[in-house]
Amino acid sequence: MKNKGRPAAGAVTSSLIRRPIQRYFAVFLLPTFLCFCVGFLWPFIQGIYLSLHKFNTVSNTAYVGFDNYAKAFRDSGFMHAFGFTALVAAVSLVLINVLAFSVAYALTRGIRGSNLYRGVFFVPNLIGGIVLGYIWKTIINSVLPVSMSIQPEYGFWGLIVVLCWQQVGYMMIIYIAGLQAVPEDMLEAARIDGANGWKTLWHITLPNVMPSITICTFLSLTNGFKLYDQNLVLTNGAPVRRGIGQTEMLALNIANNFTTANQRGVAQAKAVLFFILVTAIALIQLTATRSREVQQ
């Protein structure tokens, strides 16, 4: 029997739920917005302000204009850290996404125990960066003939191994969601047309998984540039040659510079440049990958 006089489910959703939310959305938004302002917006504005000053404490500053930025660009250690960070981010970007997609593709083929394998691959993402760094430092230094802190090539590949081991499982989950969303009728049509596995993967699966590729590329790229804790534990920038840490990444370089006397303004300028760099690279990457997404 139909309930006369009672609104339909759609009417309940639109009138009794949406209208109060639209009227009082500010009440729900205000706590999150205040946390955003206190935790990010105000420190960011203050950071830009301090990057134009020489200071030891935030209450004792002297305006120097863009001199801190000029010193940052003249700092050979900072420029070396930028090159090393870009190399780590680029290599880890490729390896993480190739490995994550390969594992996700294998685990969506209906193999036995796939849910168990998903959990096993995801567990490393739950381990904190400091703990993860100490674990792998012990493992890698016990295998290598010399310490990562002595040979920079070993330090570089040690960082790559730790990044891949931690992030592949997380990216795998995103790729699995994308693979499971590929329209089955398109795959069936490809099989009927006689397309082999490689052609189906290249022309059907990958174009439909591009939204997942966009997300994973963004996350792995920005995580590679922002890496700090594993870099601190594994090598702490060592070895140092001519005053430059051979395995020092940007975040670690900024942190070390901030602890140096009378260099906090320069370190803050480096942090602003770091933010602009990561933002620009991320926007370029998002634009490039989103342009290749298939509209469903």
BELKA-V889605 format. One record per backbone hydrogen bond with DSSP energy under -0.5 kcal/mol. NH is the residue of the N-H (numbers start at 1). CO is the residue of the C=O. Records with the same first field share a line. If there is no record, write none. Layout:
BEGIN
NH: CO / CO
END
This chain:
BEGIN
4: 2
6: 3
12: 8
13: 9
14: 10
15: 11
16: 11 / 12
17: 12
18: 13
19: 14
21: 17
22: 18
23: 19
24: 20
27: 24
28: 24
29: 25
30: 26
31: 27
32: 28
33: 29
34: 30
35: 31
36: 32
37: 33
38: 34
39: 35
40: 36
41: 36
42: 37
44: 40
45: 41
46: 42
47: 43
48: 44
49: 45
50: 46
51: 47
52: 49
53: 50
54: 62
55: 53
56: 60
57: 60
60: 57
62: 54
64: 52
65: 52
67: 64
68: 65
70: 66
71: 67
72: 68
73: 69
74: 70
75: 71 / 72
76: 74
79: 75
80: 76
81: 77
82: 78
83: 79
84: 80
85: 81
86: 82
87: 83
88: 84
89: 85
90: 86
91: 87
92: 88
93: 89
94: 90
95: 91
96: 92
97: 93
98: 94
99: 95
100: 96
101: 97
102: 98
103: 99
104: 100
105: 101
106: 102
107: 103
108: 104 / 105
109: 106
114: 111
117: 113
118: 114
119: 115
120: 116
121: 117
122: 118
123: 119
124: 120
125: 122
126: 123
127: 124
132: 128
133: 129
134: 130
135: 131
136: 132
137: 133
138: 134
139: 135
140: 136
141: 137
142: 138
143: 139 / 140
144: 140
150: 147
151: 147
152: 150
154: 151
155: 151
156: 152
157: 153
158: 154
159: 155
160: 156
161: 157
162: 158
163: 159
164: 160
165: 161
166: 162
167: 163
168: 164
171: 167
172: 168
173: 169
174: 170
175: 171
176: 172
177: 173
178: 174
179: 175
180: 176
181: 177 / 178
182: 179
187: 183
188: 184
189: 185
190: 186
191: 187
192: 188
193: 189
194: 191
195: 190
200: 196
201: 197
202: 198
203: 199
204: 200
205: 200
206: 201
208: 204
209: 205 / 206
210: 206 / 207
212: 209
213: 209
214: 210
215: 211
216: 212
217: 213
218: 214
219: 215
220: 216
221: 217
222: 218
223: 219
224: 220
225: 221
226: 222
227: 223 / 224
232: 228
233: 229
234: 230
235: 231
236: 231
237: 231
238: 235
241: 239 / 244
244: 241
246: 239 / 244
247: 237
248: 237 / 245
249: 247
250: 81
253: 249
254: 250
255: 251
256: 252
257: 253
258: 254
259: 255
260: 257
263: 260
267: 263
268: 264
269: 265
270: 266
271: 267
272: 268
273: 269
274: 270
275: 271
276: 272
277: 273
278: 274
279: 275
280: 276
281: 277
282: 278
283: 279
284: 280
285: 281
286: 282
287: 283
288: 284
289: 285
290: 286
291: 287
292: 289
293: 290
294: 207
296: 294
END
